[in-house]
Amino acid sequence: MDAIMRNILKGAGSVFCLWPHGDYTRFIPASPEEQIYEAWADVGHSLEKAIGQFEDEQKTAESEVP
């Protein structure tokens, strides 16, 4: 009987380990429109970064050509 009770208590403890410690709903955007906006904003930031890297590579290549 001790082994059965120990297994039950271990199982209950495992469930509590999976239970969140806080409110994670604040990390989820409020609406699909907000999700789309954030996705396109991320795309814009990635494009700006890529364009900057490309321009730097072009400047480096131009300065190396005799």
Secondary structure, DSSP 8 states (H G I E B T S, - for coil): -HHHHHHHHHHHHHHHHHS-SS-GGGGS-SSHHHHHHHHHHHHHHHHHHHHHHHHHHHHHHHHH--
